Amino acid sequence: MTAEGPESGFHDVDPYAPPRMAARAATAGVAKARLDALSLFTLAVLAGAFIALGAELATIADVAPGLGFGPGRLLVGLAFSLGLILVVIAGAELFTGNTLIVIAWLAGRVTTAALVRNWTIAYAGNFVGALATVGLVYATGQSALAGARVGASAVAIADAKLALGFVEAVTRGILGNALVCLAVWLCFSARSNVDKVVGIIAPVTAFVASGFEHSIANMYFVPMALLLRDNPAVMAAAGLDPNGAAALTWGRFLLGNLLPVTIGNVIGGGVLVAAVYWLVYLRPGAGTPPDPGNVAT
């Protein structure tokens, strides 16, 4: 019991309230922007690998005949949650999550140069980690499982992503990273790792089940399909002619999918989440977040 009153003993278990979450997010953004390049890149490689592992598990879950579209998509989304759980709990630097640094930038605590530096290194490291995981998973021969349906799932996922138009890819990227960053945002309310896991699962499941787009996840999904496009058994299981998979190219991936999805991800996380919460809680004149600020309502 403290001088704050009989209810103060619950402050160490109650979730942080949104104003306090905003302050914690800004402080975290400053710390991320100050990471040295080697640490940032290494943690970004880990994040790319973690998200790729979530994507790999989602690919396995996608081989679920008989569940129907809705339940099947929910299962895929739940499986993909592994990626962000690993990023948050194990500790890693994810470009899409780091769009939340915008809240510290708007608060004047992070320079534009530091923001761009963080995003650039994190994006590059994420790509390296995702591609390394693609290579490892491909080498396992996993694509042949379930009569090559696992490989067919990977190809079908990528084929659908590369069929999106530019505007579709941008808007799906906006919504996808808005949900991912909301999952990260909820973690700023957490008092324990259990709180964080619970906060992550629903938004991430929703983004995947809804067919929205995530640039770092696509760094696994599409390159894996690019490695499998010349495998006759996989293409047959996917119901595609190996000569007809014209959309499965690096050029189509980088310019037709990764570029617009990345643009959408920056808008979704940096504007719809970070900038909105800065406007509400941290802009000049908005007031100071309460201290200790851990009452949920």
DAFEN-V763180 format. One record per residue. RES is the residue in one small letter. OMEGA is omega in whole degrees, -180 to 180 (* if undefined). Layout:
# DAFEN-V763180
RES OMEGA
RES OMEGA
This chain:
# DAFEN-V763180
m 180
t -179
a -178
e 177
g -175
p -178
e -174
s 179
g 179
f -175
h -178
d 178
v 179
d 178
p 174
y 177
a -178
p 178
p 179
r 176
m 179
a 179
a 179
r 179
a 179
a 178
t 177
a 179
g 177
v -179
a 179
k -179
a -178
r 179
l 176
d -171
a -178
l 179
s -180
l -178
f -179
t 179
l 177
a 175
v 178
l -180
a 178
g 178
a -180
f 179
i 178
a 178
l 174
g 179
a 177
e 179
l 177
a 178
t 177
i -178
a -179
d 177
v -175
a -178
p 175
g -179
l -174
g -173
f -176
g 179
p 179
g 180
r 177
l 178
l 178
v 180
g 178
l 179
a -178
f 179
s 178
l -176
g -178
l 175
i 178
l 180
v -174
v -174
i -178
a -180
g 179
a -177
e -177
l -178
f -176
t 176
g -178
n 171
t 176
l 176
i 176
v -179
i 177
a 178
w 178
l 178
a 178
g -177
r 178
v -180
t 177
t 180
a -180
a 178
l -179
v 178
r -180
n -179
w -177
t -179
i 180
a -179
y 180
a 179
g 177
n -179
f 179
v -180
g 180
a -179
l 177
a 179
t 175
v -179
g -179
l -179
v 179
y -178
a 179
t -176
g -178
q -176
s -179
a -177
l 179
a 178
g -180
a 179
r 176
v 176
g 179
a 177
s 179
a -180
v -179
a 178
i -178
a -180
d 179
a 180
k -178
l 177
a -179
l 171
g -176
f -178
v 177
e -179
a 179
v -176
t 176
r 175
g 177
i -177
l -180
g -177
n 171
a 179
l 178
v -180
c 173
l 175
a 177
v 180
w 179
l 179
c 177
f 175
s -168
a 174
r -177
s 177
n 176
v 177
d -178
k -180
v 179
v 180
g -177
i -166
i -174
a 180
p -179
v 176
t -180
a -178
f -180
v -179
a -178
s 179
g 178
f -168
e -179
h -172
s -176
i 175
a -179
n 175
m 172
y -172
f -173
v 177
p 177
m 179
a 179
l 176
l -175
l -172
r -180
d 179
n -175
p -178
a 179
v -178
m 178
a 179
a 178
a -179
g -179
l 174
d 179
p 179
n -177
g -179
a -174
a -177
a -178
l 180
t 178
w 180
g 179
r 179
f -173
l -175
l -176
g -179
n -173
l -180
l -179
p 179
v 178
t 177
i 179
g 179
n 179
v 179
i -177
g -179
g -174
g -176
v -173
l 179
v -174
a -177
a -180
v -179
y 172
w -179
l -176
v -169
y -171
l 180
r 177
p -179
g -179
a -178
g -178
t 177
p -178
p 178
d 12
p 172
g -176
n 174
v -168
a -178
t *
